[in-house]
Amino acid sequence: MRDWLRFLSLEFSAAKANKILKRFGSPSALFAASEAEWQEAFSPADVVAIQRMAQEEPVIPSALAEGKVQIVTQADEAYPPTLLDLPDPPVALCVKGTLEERDRFGIAIVGTRNATPYGKMVAEKLARDFAEAGVTVISGGALGVDARAHQGAVKGNGRTLAILGSGLLNAYPQDNQGLFETIAQGHGAVVSEFHPKASPDAWRFPARNRLIAAWGVGVVVVEAPVQSGALITAQFAAETGREVFAVPGSIDNEKVRGCHQLIREGAALIENAQEVLDLLGVQRAPQRQTTMPLLSEVQEKLLKALSLQPQYMDSLARELSLPIHQAQVELTNLELMGLARRMPGGTFVRAL
């Protein structure tokens, strides 16, 4: 943990941090390397920064020492595999709350901080309906659309991820501190790729937008001006192969012109959550199911391999090196548990 705190304190870009870990293997190996090795790999300024950090003894914040905040690295099972689709995935995430495997099927809701009452209402209703369908709601923890999306997910008794543009121990904005605590205490997680005490500098927010875009399967934009962070998120989503949806609004409202621009450029116009679920092919789990059943190792592997796109049983069996009869039995068991759905043509999809 100490070496990871040192490494995050250097505040290298994600691209540079990934290259460093690819070369040295770990933060511990980096700080244990010789000065000659540093000089061979880094600029003089970076060598000075690494040397200074290697000599410092970082203070471990009580939240990390007590386990209230965890550092999740790319080597950890909890690290979201969807972020690896990014050209510059974060080398580590600071997490307060819990991450779940099904979060990879989440849907992001983003929009302006200065939302109208209508925009806030739409964001909350969409999020509540997604949550009730078992879909994790992802947003950026900001005021306006983001906050109402998180609140809607909580009201729908579902999961939500707030991905911040600051450190978790310097969470921004202050007005949402209570909301962040509610999320972390049983409704998902508050997440940051930055050092726990990082300040909310302006450059961090576009960086965090790429995580919002890539984490799930799609992004819904609610009330966004033409020049806005929400459109940056939509652009990241399109570049990583995620679906982009936009909510239309009044032609007299400047805060929806970004949404209208996205629609003109090919984003799907949506009016309710069910349209998004239908377009993504999300299958709902039975409503009676409230807890995740215990799964065998093979069932867990099959569940992770299933997606929202129909897959043939024999393809899944080959992918996981399973006998076809075993795959058939276990897929049937997952279907009976409400975790998988049999589709036309003998294919299977993940049910949320």
N, C-alpha and C positions, 0 to 999 in steps of 0.2 A: 504493500500500500504506500509506503514512504516513497519508493522510487517512482511509482505512478504519479504521486502528488508532485514530485520534483519535475517529472516529464511534462505534466499538464501545465505547470507553472511557466515553462519555457514559452508557451503559447505559439508554437510553430503551427503553420497551416496544416490542415488535415493531409494534404498531398505530401508535404515534407515529412510529417510525422510518420506516415505510412512507409515512405522510402527509408527512413531511419530504422524503423523496426524490422523492415525486410532485411536490412544490412546487418544490424546488431542482434536482432532476435527479441530483445526485451529492454525495458528501461534500465533494469539492473545491469545488464551487459553493457549498455551504453555508458553508464556512469562508472563502470569498472574498467572501461577501456583506457588505453594509454593516451597521453596527449598527442603522441605521434599519429595514432589512429584517428583522433579527432581532427587533426590538421589535414590529414589526407582526405577526410570526408566532408569537412565543413569550411565555411568562410571564416575569416578571423573573428568577426563579430559573434558568430554562432559558437565558436570555440570558447570565447570568453564567457558567454552566457552559460554554456554547459559546464565549464570548469567551476564557475561560481556556484551553480546549483549543486554540483557534485560535492562541494565542500560544506554546503548548508545542511542543517538538520531540520527538516520541515516539521512544523507543529501539526499534529493530526487533529483536526476539528473533532469535538466531542460527538457530533452527529455521525461521523465515520467510525470513530472508535466504538461507539455504542451500537453500530449496525443500523442506524436509522437512515443513513445514506450509504449506498454501495457503489463501488466502481466495477462496472461490467466491461470486460475487454472482448476483443474479437475472438479470443480463445475460449470464452465462457459460453456455455450452452444457452444462457439467457439472452445473449446478444442477438438482436433481430436480424435474421438472414437477409431480409429485404434491403437493408441498408448497404449490403455488399454489392448491390446493383449500381451504386454510385461510383463514379470514377475516383472520388476522394472520400470514402466512408470514414466516420470518426473512429479513431483507434480505440477509444474508450468512451463509455457513457457513465455519468453520475446519475444514479437513480434513487428516488425516494418513493417508496411504494413497491408495487410488484409488476413485473413484465410477464406476459403469458404468450404461449405459442400462437394462440388464435389472434393476437394483435396484428399479425401480418396480413390479416384480412380486414383491417380497419379502414375507415373512410375519413378523410380530413375535411373539416369545414373551416373555411378561412374567409376573411373580409375586412372591411375597414374598422378602425378603432372608433371612428365617429359615426357609428351606425344610427340610422333612424329607428324609431320604435318598431316600424314594420320590419326592418332588417333584423333587429334583435329577436323579434317574435318568430320570424322564419327560421333563423339559426337554431333557436331553442327547440322549436317543433321538429325540425329535421333531426336534430341530435337525439331527442327523446325517442322518436320513432326508430332511428337506427339502433339505439340502445335496447329498446324492447324487442328488436329482431335479433339481438345477440351480437351486434356489430360494434366493435370498439370505435369510439369517436376520437379523432386526433385533431389537435389545434395548437396554437402557439401561446396560450395563456395571457394574451393581451386583453385590454379593455375592448368593449364593443362586441363584435361578432364572435371573437374567440371565447370570451368569458361566457356568453350566453350559450355557446355550443357545449362547453364543459358543463354548465349548469343543467342543460337539457339532458345530457347523458346521465348525470347524477339523479335527476328526477325520474328518468326512465329505469333507474336501478341497474344501470349498466356500467361499462368500463369506459374510461377516457384517459388519454395521454396528453399532458401539457408539456410541450417541448419549448424550453425557455431560451432566450437570447442573453442569458446571464448565468452566473453560478447559482447552484441551488441554495447556498447559504447567503446569497445576496439577491434573492428572487425578485424579479421585476415583472409587473408593477406592484408596489406596496399595497395598493387597494385590493389586490387579489390574494393576499396572504391566507385569508380564511378559506378561500376556494381551493388553494393549493393543498392546504392541510386536509380538507375534506376528500380531495382526490386521492391523496397518498394513504389515507386511512380507510381503505376498503373499496375504492372506486377506480383503481388504476395506478397511475404513476406520474410523477413530475420528473422530467428528464432534462439533462443538459450535457453537451459534449465538452463544456468548458470547466476549468478549475472551479471547485466549489465556491470560492470567494471572488470569482471574476465579476467585474462590474458590467452593467448593461450598456456597453459601448455600441455606437450605431452600427459598426461593421459586423457585429455578431448576428444581427437579425436576418440579413440575407443569407448568412451561412446556415443558421438554424432552419431557414425555410426549405432548404434542400432535404432536410430530415423529415419535415412534415410531409413533403411531396412524395418521398420514396418509401416511407414506412408502411403504408397500406396499399390498397388496390385502386384508389381513386381520390380525387379532390373535388369538392363542391365549393364554388365561389359564390358568396352572398354579399351583395353591395360592395363593390370595389371600384374606385376611380381608375381612370386610365393609367395614371402613375401611382402604383401602389405595390406594397409587398405581396399582397394576395396574388397579383398577376405574375410576380416573380415566382411564387410558389407553383402557380399553374404551369408556367414555362418549365420549371424543373420537373414537374409531374409528366408533362408530355415527353420530355427528353429521356426520362427513365421508363417510358412505356406504360405509365399509369393513365387511367381514364380521367378526363376533365369534364366537369359539369358546371353549369352556370344557371343561376336563378335570375329571370328577367325582372324588370321593374319599370317604373314610369319613365317616359322619355324626358320628363322635366327634372328628373333626379340625376344630378351629376355623379352621384355616388354609385350608380349602376352602369355607367358608361363602359367601365372595364368589363363588366359581365356581358354587355351587348357586343363588345369587341370580340370577346372569346367565342361567343355564339357565331358571329360572322366568320370566325377563323376555324370553326368546326367543332367547338365544344357542344355537348348535348344540352339542350334547353330542358330543364326539369322544373316541376312544380311541386313535387312531394317526394318523400323518402322512398316510397314503393317504386317509383319510376327508376330511381338510382339502383335499387336492389335488383329490379328486373333486368336492367341493362347490363349489370355486372354478373347476373346469373347467380345471385346469392340465394341459397336454399336455407330456410329457417329450420332450426331444431325444434322438436316437440316442446310446447309451452310448459308441460308438466315437469320437465327436467330442470332442476335448480342447481345441481352439483355435478361436477365432472366425474364419471364413473372411473374405477380403477381399470387401467389398461395393461395388457401384456406388452412385452418389449416389441413383438411383431406388430401388434395393433398400434402402438405409438409410432412406429416407423411408417406404417401405412397412412396413418392420419397426417403425418408431416408431409408425406408425398402427395396426398390429395390436395387439389386446388379447386378454384371455382370453375375451371375449365374441365369438361368431361374427359375422362381418361379410361382407356380400356383395361380390363382386368389383367390381360396377359402382358400389357405394357408395364403395369405396376409391378407385376410379379418379376419381370425381367430386370426392372430398375433396382429392385430390392433383393434380387437373387433368391426368390422364394419359389417353391413348387407351386404350380398353378392351382392345385387343389387346396393348398394351405391359404393362398391368397383369397380364393373363393370363400372359404369358411370364415376367415377373419373379416373380410369385407362385409359379409352377411351379418356377422356379429356387430360390426360398427354401424351397420344400417339399423339393426334392432335397437341399438343404444341411441339412435337419433343423431349420430355424428357423421354419417355418410348417407348419400341418397343415390339410389339406382336410377339411371336416366335411360331414355330410349336408346336402343342399340347395344344394350349391355354395358354401358359406361357408368362411371361413378364420379360424383363430385363431393366436395366437403360441404357439410351442413353446419351452420353457425347457430 
